[in-house]
Amino acid sequence: MEVSEEALAQMFAMLTPHLDERRKRLLAGAQARALGRGGIAAVARASGMSRSTVQSGVREVNEGAEPSGRVRRPGAGRPRLIDKDPDLLLELDDLVSPEARGDPMSPLLWTAKSTYQLADALAGKGFTVSPNTVGDLLANMGYSLQGTSRQKEGRQHVDRDAQFAYINSTAGSFLAAGEPVISVDTKKKELVGEYSNAGKEYQPKAEPVRTLVHDFIDPDMGKAIPYGVYDMGANEGWVSVGEDADTASFAVATIKRWWEQMGRPRYPEATKLLVCADSGGSNGYRLRAWKVELAKLAKETGLEITVCHFPPGTSKWNKCA
């Protein structure tokens, strides 16, 4: 039974979109061998493959091709860029090394230059390489993409260690006596309203949530001002959110709410309270209103309130930060 080239073309058009490179080649080879003389040329015309590809398929069929997950023969495909031009890695290393970061003895390095910048620089040196390939090469060379890390401290006060030792010993003595120790801090203020943010969520296609073009503060809505209280002994936190201003009155009102709803039930026998706070803001050590409001709170609750302020520039050690 003869099969016309038109029928072959229809068969290949229907099947090849579902086949990988190897299976297409084997199908073409099997069909060409079945047609006999002139089969290779007929299959090449019907499938759109080259005669050499169909010939390779016939050869694989004749050799008894086994089922395999590979698409190409071992060693087949285009040669790697670094095999074609070994100088590519040397040039890339020269570009990256002056900007390399990290410990030179560490197996993991990172670079501040983007793959696009490096690809452009290599193109200027006569290499044809994509940004994705540059990324792969950098990974093989031991580089990774990383952000910066805040680790370099500024000038240290001669009494800095003694200051922290005092705060630590004071907090330890309070906790050992069963007295509450809290750390307080104002968190990041947020605009209230229909503002954009960096997050994403699923929505119907082409129907994003529409937000304001500009991030100007809405005078009617204001800002959300979270003020946190962290109970060190219980390892629990409390946050009050204000909408007026970050004031000493608001800060102490938050401490008062925490005491009434969480502190007093947990520490019914408490006679003292230690408050650890930053040096600035609504609980700053120079702020008279902060001291006045705390004095009022001490009188209302009957607690002897002690405040330890962290030294300037060390707010990251605040447990509530």
Buried (B, 14 or more C-beta within 10 A) or exposed (E): EEBEBEEBBEBBEEEBEEBEEBBBBBBBBBBBBEBEEEBBBBBBBBBEBEEEBBBBBBEBBEEEBEEEEEEEEEEEEEEEBBEEBEEBBEBBBEBBEEEBEBEEEEEEBBBEBEBEBBBEBBEEEEBEBEBEBBBBBBEEEEBEEEEEEEEEEEEEEEEBEEBBEEBEEBBEEBBEEEBBBBBBBBBEEEBBBEBEEEEEEEEEEEEEEEEEEEEEEBEEEBBBBBBBBBBBBBEEBBEBEBEEEBBBBBBBBBBBBBBEEBBBEEBEEBEBBBBBBBBBBBBBBEBEBBBEBBEEBBEEBEBEBBBBBBBEEBBEEBBBB
